[in-house]
Amino acid sequence: MARRRTTSSLGASLKPQQDLALRITRQDGGVEEVPVRCRIDTSIEIDYYQHGGILPYVLRQLVAKA
């Protein structure tokens, strides 16, 4: 079975439906970049992602109101 490592960088400037580059590093050292589209579709989904998911996001909102 071939081993490979994939990485992508999702910075603070992430936008819905943004085009990104997926970097694949193969076991033999070869590197390939593949264009992909971010499937975070809305601004609120970006907030969820940046907070680590919907549950942490909602809990932070509740704590902020308390």
Secondary structure, DSSP 4 states (H G I P E B T S, - for coil): ---EEEE----TT--TT-EEEEEEEETTS-EEEEEEE----SHHHHHHHHTTSHHHHHHHHHHHH-
